[in-house]
Amino acid sequence: MFGVDLNDQYRAYYTVGRPGTKWWRYLFNYMIQISIVNSFILMKRARPGDGRTSVAGNHLMFRTKLAKSLLTATESTTPQRPATVPDTPSVRGTCNPYSPGYMLSRMPARKRRCYQCAQNGDKMPSGRTRETVYGCKLCNVHLHHGHCYSKYHENLK
């Protein structure tokens, strides 16, 4: 009575995720719910004298405090972008111009506009921006062969 049934009861109060047809999503949400409920039960057993108004006695208060602590932990640990690197369309982070391994190669994504041409305002006679499938994989920036590639990395130094 105090094992699986109690865990299912606490899980049913405040669900995580949504029902769906993908089994791995259901399993992921189930594992999160089980870990939250187990931590609540452990906290409740560790503090048997606390009443219903404390975090250990109130399930909703426990979940709220857990969510707030997780959100504040992620905000304080996000890496800050250095001010010396110019803004790039990179999602993965910044580029270190002194690291070895720079090589112009075909980017795994689709064809996109050249970052350096966009900075210079270079356009084709039709008025469209110039596009390329090549770029620097370390910087995660699409660049043309030759002038655009070298000029972009000179500006980083």
C-alpha positions in Angstrom: 0.0 0.0 0.0 2.8 2.5 0.8 4.9 1.7 -2.2 3.7 1.7 -5.8 0.1 2.8 -4.9 1.3 5.9 -3.1 3.8 6.7 -5.9 1.0 6.4 -8.5 -1.3 8.6 -6.4 1.3 11.4 -6.1 2.1 11.1 -9.8 -1.6 11.5 -10.7 -1.9 14.8 -8.8 0.5 16.9 -11.0 1.5 15.3 -14.3 4.6 16.1 -16.3 4.3 16.1 -20.1 1.4 15.1 -22.3 0.1 11.8 -23.5 1.3 10.7 -26.9 1.9 7.9 -29.3 5.7 8.0 -29.1 6.8 5.5 -26.4 10.1 7.2 -25.6 8.4 10.5 -24.7 6.1 8.7 -22.3 9.0 6.8 -20.8 11.0 10.1 -20.4 8.1 11.9 -18.7 7.5 8.8 -16.5 11.1 8.8 -15.3 10.9 12.5 -14.5 7.7 12.1 -12.6 9.0 9.1 -10.7 12.2 10.9 -9.7 10.2 14.0 -8.5 7.8 11.9 -6.5 10.6 9.8 -5.0 12.5 12.9 -3.9 9.3 14.3 -2.3 8.7 11.0 -0.4 12.3 10.9 0.8 12.1 14.6 1.9 8.8 13.8 3.7 10.4 10.9 5.5 13.5 12.8 6.4 11.4 15.5 8.1 8.6 13.7 9.9 7.7 16.6 12.2 7.0 19.1 9.5 3.4 20.1 9.0 1.3 20.6 5.8 2.5 24.2 5.5 6.1 23.3 4.9 7.8 22.2 1.7 8.2 18.6 3.0 4.5 18.4 3.8 2.9 20.0 0.7 3.4 18.3 -2.6 2.5 21.3 -4.8 4.9 23.6 -2.7 7.7 21.0 -3.2 7.2 20.9 -7.0 7.0 24.7 -7.2 10.2 25.2 -5.2 11.9 22.5 -7.2 11.0 24.2 -10.5 12.2 27.6 -9.2 15.5 26.2 -8.1 16.1 24.4 -11.4 15.3 27.6 -13.3 17.6 29.8 -11.3 20.4 27.2 -11.5 20.2 27.2 -15.3 20.2 31.0 -15.5 23.3 31.4 -13.4 25.3 28.7 -15.2 24.8 29.8 -18.8 28.1 30.8 -20.4 28.5 34.4 -21.3 29.7 35.4 -24.8 33.1 37.3 -24.8 32.8 40.9 -26.0 35.9 40.6 -28.3 34.2 38.3 -30.8 31.9 39.9 -33.4 28.3 38.8 -33.6 28.0 35.8 -35.8 25.0 33.7 -36.8 26.5 30.9 -34.8 24.2 29.0 -32.5 26.8 26.7 -30.9 29.0 29.5 -29.5 31.9 31.6 -30.3 35.0 31.1 -32.4 38.6 31.3 -31.1 40.8 32.6 -33.9 43.9 31.1 -32.4 42.8 27.5 -32.2 44.2 25.1 -34.8 42.0 23.2 -37.2 40.5 26.1 -39.2 39.4 24.7 -42.5 37.0 25.8 -45.2 34.7 22.8 -45.8 31.2 22.0 -46.9 28.7 22.8 -44.1 26.2 20.1 -43.1 23.2 22.5 -43.3 21.5 23.8 -46.5 22.9 26.7 -48.5 22.9 30.0 -46.6 24.0 33.5 -47.1 27.7 34.3 -46.7 28.2 36.1 -43.4 31.0 38.3 -44.7 29.1 39.3 -47.9 26.2 40.2 -45.7 28.4 42.4 -43.5 29.9 44.1 -46.5 26.5 44.5 -48.3 27.6 42.6 -51.3 24.7 41.4 -53.5 24.2 39.8 -56.8 22.9 41.9 -59.8 19.4 40.6 -59.0 19.6 42.2 -55.6 19.7 39.0 -53.6 22.4 38.2 -51.0 25.1 35.8 -52.1 24.7 32.3 -50.7 27.2 29.4 -50.2 27.3 25.8 -48.9 30.8 26.3 -47.6 32.1 27.7 -44.4 34.2 27.4 -41.2 33.0 24.5 -39.1 34.8 25.7 -36.0 33.0 29.1 -36.2 29.8 27.5 -37.6 29.5 30.4 -40.2 28.8 30.1 -43.9 31.6 31.8 -45.9 32.8 32.0 -49.5 36.2 30.6 -50.6 39.1 33.0 -50.6 38.5 36.6 -49.7 35.4 36.2 -47.4 36.9 33.4 -45.5 40.2 35.1 -44.8 38.7 38.5 -44.1 36.3 37.1 -41.5 39.1 35.4 -39.6 41.3 38.5 -39.8 38.5 40.5 -38.1 38.5 38.0 -35.2 42.1 38.6 -34.3 
